[in-house]
């Protein structure tokens, strides 16, 4: 395997255990997002950063998540397709670029 994404591609699901504490309160959505965008299902403990993905992945339901991804490979999971669309709408380079553009336009308008 030559890359991280190649390594991910041989799996069906990412299991992400997270303990809620002062350190994990600052964690971001990057781990489940990376897994979803690589085509994996996600089974994880919930933290605030993961909550926006709750409609799409198995949060706080390890047994249900394992059953879900063993019964239906992630490639056929419509919820994961929706999760990828959600992530692309919010976090793709184009989406972030638009947000920066809007912010800079507002800043320029305030200085004019």
Buried (B, 14 or more C-beta within 10 A) or exposed (E): EEEEEEEBEEBBBBBBEBEEEEEEEEBEBEBBBBBBBBBBBBBBBBBEBBEBBEEBBBBEBBEEBBEBBEEBEBEEBEBBBEBBEBBEEEBEEEEEEEEEEEEEEEEEEEEE
